[in-house]
């Protein structure tokens, strides 16, 4: 990523840039969905391990 020598006014620190409310809400929604999917995947993995403990597969 190439950043110019002089950032525009208000862009000096990207951690302090205003994020539009609709974008912020969408990001929070996507984050919640991702967390939910990760938890679901984790539970499915644990369920599979409990059904077939390592070393007992045929």
C-alpha positions in Angstrom: 0.0 0.0 0.0 1.4 3.4 -1.0 0.5 6.3 1.2 1.3 9.8 -0.1 3.7 12.1 1.8 1.0 14.5 3.1 -2.3 12.9 4.1 -5.5 14.9 3.5 -7.0 16.9 6.4 -8.6 14.6 8.9 -6.8 11.5 7.5 -3.6 11.8 9.6 -4.6 9.0 11.9 -6.8 6.4 10.3 -7.8 5.1 13.8 -9.6 8.4 14.3 -11.6 8.5 11.0 -15.3 8.8 11.3 -17.2 5.7 10.2 -20.7 6.2 8.9 -23.3 4.6 11.3 -24.8 2.4 8.5 -21.3 1.0 7.8 -20.5 0.5 11.5 -23.8 -1.4 12.0 -23.2 -3.6 9.0 -19.7 -4.4 10.2 -21.1 -5.3 13.7 -23.7 -7.5 12.1 -21.2 -9.3 10.0 -18.9 -9.7 13.0 -21.8 -11.2 15.0 -22.6 -13.7 12.2 -18.9 -14.7 11.9 -18.7 -15.3 15.7 -21.9 -17.3 15.5 -20.5 -19.4 12.6 -17.2 -20.0 14.4 -19.0 -21.2 17.6 -21.2 -23.5 15.5 -18.2 -24.9 13.7 -16.4 -25.4 17.0 -19.4 -27.3 18.5 -19.6 -29.4 15.3 -15.9 -30.3 15.6 -16.2 -31.2 19.3 -19.3 -33.3 18.5 -17.4 -35.2 15.8 -14.4 -35.8 18.1 -16.7 -37.1 20.9 -18.4 -39.5 18.5 -15.1 -40.9 17.2 -12.3 -40.4 19.7 -8.8 -40.4 18.2 -7.3 -43.8 17.9 -10.7 -45.6 17.9 -11.6 -45.1 14.2 -11.9 -48.2 12.0 
